């Protein structure tokens, strides 16, 4: 084997090692209750503010819109609802309060 072939083979071998990557799969546990009758029923993406009010009642607190596009947050007892303009983009279950 010539020196050129040895160097070329070494470069190819080193390149294949450098480009090889292991895939790490993490078991992510969804700790939020399901958005269902059996879980915690809350607004779904795409619902309007009027629909949320009629289905879930008045929020405990309404935060004014911020940013562009405007994002508004409504807090309910067990979850918060985020709106972009007039439509739900996400509902998030509140973290449990820590007891001392």
Secondary structure, 3 states (H helix, E strand, C coil): CCHHHHHHHHHHHHHHHHHCCCCCCCCCCCCCCCCCCCCCCCCCCCCEHHHHHHHHCCCCEEEEEECCCCEEEEECCCEEEEEECCEEEEEEECCCCCCC
